[in-house]
Each structure stands twice: as C-alpha cells, then as structure tokens.
C-alpha cells in the first residue's frame, strides 16, 4: 500500500509545480542571458559554458512546456541556422560566439515567437548601433572593419520574449 501512495505522490508533485519549475528556468535563463550580453559587450567573447548552460536550461524547459513536435521543429530550425551561420563565419561576417549563441536562441524562440523576437532584435540592434555611433560602446576590428558585439541585442531580445510571456 505504501508503494502505491508513493507512486501516486510522485505523479502528482510535478503537476503541482510545473508552473514554478518553468518560472525558475526562465529566471535562470534571463540571468544567464544578461551575463552573456554583458560579457560580450565588454570583452567580445562568449564562453562555451554559458552557451551550454542555456542549452541545458532549454532542454529542461522543453520537457515540461513543449510538445515533441515543437521540440523537433525547434531543433530543425536551430540546425538550419547553424549551417547558415557557419557559412557566414567562414566569410568573416560573424564571430564564433554569435555562431554558437544564435542556434540556442532559435531553440528557445522557435516559430511561435519568431516575429516578435525579430522586431525586438531589430530595435535593440538599432539602439546598439546608435550608441556605437555616439561613441559610448566599443567596437572590435574584424578583417579591417569595425564589428559590434551582437550578444547584447540577441540576449536582450530573448529576455524581452521571456518577460512578455511569449514562450
């Protein structure tokens, strides 16, 4: 009889705390994204550990919040984006950190929030470029051209998506 009660309790507890679990994952993801954006803005580097943490957080979030079909669609989208970004990296248009970060962000955003994410990203990159033009933000020399850190805008747009509740 005790085993049956324990089994029923194990089945009920995740149902009671699913919303709290999702909220906790989103909170950690927001903190991680803020850290990624800040460090890329200051150093033009995105550490692999931070990308891996964001990926693990997505897996944890997807298990409780997404259907198997949504997860598959997000993985296909991220794979296509990775292939495109590797090609852009070979042309020295993007840095390696951005190539790692964007597919993980595609997992989070998926097709459901892509339009809103794109609008937020466009606004944030425009603000970043205005700040660079004023001279308040650093630039990085990339193949004889000035490059900016994209992670603050990429991460900021995903934070916006999370805070707006689009996920």
C-alpha positions in Angstrom: 0.0 0.0 0.0 2.9 2.4 0.8 4.4 1.9 -2.7 1.1 2.9 -4.3 0.8 6.0 -2.3 4.4 6.9 -3.1 3.8 6.3 -6.8 0.7 8.5 -6.8 2.6 11.2 -5.0 5.5 11.1 -7.5 3.0 11.5 -10.3 1.1 14.4 -8.7 4.0 16.6 -7.5 5.3 17.5 -11.0 1.8 18.6 -12.0 1.6 20.9 -9.0 5.0 22.6 -9.5 5.2 22.7 -13.3 4.5 26.5 -13.5 7.0 27.2 -10.7 9.6 25.0 -12.5 9.1 26.8 -15.7 9.3 30.2 -14.0 12.5 29.1 -12.2 14.1 28.0 -15.5 13.0 31.2 -17.2 14.6 33.3 -14.3 17.9 31.4 -14.6 17.8 31.8 -18.4 17.2 35.6 -18.0 20.2 35.9 -15.7 22.4 33.8 -18.0 21.4 35.9 -21.0 22.1 39.1 -19.1 25.6 37.8 -18.2 26.3 36.7 -21.8 25.2 40.0 -23.1 27.3 41.9 -20.6 30.5 39.9 -21.1 30.2 40.0 -24.9 29.7 43.8 -24.7 32.8 44.2 -22.6 35.1 41.6 -23.9 33.7 40.4 -27.3 33.8 36.8 -26.1 31.0 34.4 -25.3 32.1 31.5 -23.2 31.1 27.9 -24.1 30.0 27.2 -20.6 27.3 29.9 -20.8 26.0 28.6 -24.1 25.9 25.0 -22.7 24.0 26.3 -19.6 21.5 28.0 -21.9 21.1 24.8 -23.9 20.6 22.7 -20.7 18.0 25.2 -19.5 16.2 24.9 -22.8 16.1 21.1 -22.5 14.7 21.3 -19.0 12.1 23.9 -20.1 11.1 22.0 -23.3 10.4 18.8 -21.3 7.7 20.5 -19.3 6.5 23.2 -21.7 6.7 22.0 -25.3 5.3 19.1 -27.3 7.6 16.7 -29.0 6.6 18.1 -32.4 7.5 21.7 -31.2 10.9 20.4 -29.9 11.6 18.7 -33.2 10.7 21.8 -35.2 12.9 24.0 -33.0 15.8 21.6 -33.4 15.4 21.6 -37.2 15.3 25.4 -37.2 18.4 25.6 -35.0 20.2 23.2 -37.2 19.4 25.2 -40.4 20.5 28.4 -38.7 23.8 26.8 -37.5 24.6 25.7 -41.1 23.9 29.2 -42.3 25.9 30.8 -39.5 28.9 28.6 -40.1 28.9 29.8 -43.7 28.7 33.4 -42.5 31.6 32.7 -40.1 33.8 31.4 -42.9 33.1 34.7 -44.7 34.2 36.6 -41.5 30.8 38.3 -41.2 30.1 36.9 -37.7 32.2 35.9 -34.8 32.3 32.4 -33.4 30.4 33.3 -30.2 27.4 34.5 -32.3 27.5 31.3 -34.3 27.2 29.4 -31.0 24.6 31.6 -29.4 22.1 32.1 -32.3 21.1 28.4 -32.7 20.5 28.1 -29.0 18.3 31.2 -29.1 16.4 29.7 -32.1 15.6 26.7 -29.9 14.1 29.0 -27.3 12.2 31.2 -29.7 11.1 28.7 -32.3 8.5 29.6 -34.9 5.9 30.7 -32.3 7.7 33.9 -31.3 10.0 34.5 -34.3 8.2 37.6 -35.5 8.2 39.3 -32.1 11.8 38.3 -31.5 12.8 39.7 -34.9 11.1 43.1 -34.1 12.8 43.3 -30.7 16.1 42.3 -32.2 15.8 45.0 -34.9 15.1 47.7 -32.2 17.9 46.6 -30.0 20.5 46.4 -32.8 19.4 49.9 -33.9 19.9 51.2 -30.4 23.3 49.5 -30.2 24.4 51.0 -33.5 23.3 54.4 -32.3 25.3 54.0 -29.1 28.3 52.9 -31.1 27.9 56.0 -33.4 27.9 58.3 -30.4 31.0 56.6 -29.1 29.6 55.1 -25.9 30.1 51.4 -27.0 33.3 49.7 -28.0 33.8 48.2 -31.4 36.1 45.3 -32.5 38.3 45.1 -35.5 37.1 42.3 -37.8 39.0 41.9 -41.0 39.7 45.6 -41.4 36.1 46.6 -40.5 34.5 47.7 -37.2 32.4 45.0 -35.6 29.9 45.2 -32.8 29.0 42.7 -30.1 25.7 41.1 -31.2 25.1 39.1 -28.0 23.7 42.1 -26.0 21.0 42.6 -28.7 20.4 38.8 -29.2 20.2 38.2 -25.5 18.1 41.3 -24.8 15.5 40.3 -27.4 15.2 36.8 -25.9 14.9 38.4 -22.4 12.1 40.5 -23.8 10.3 37.5 -25.3 10.6 35.7 -21.9 9.3 38.7 -19.9 6.4 39.3 -22.3 5.4 35.6 -21.8 5.5 34.6 -25.4 7.3 31.3 -24.7 
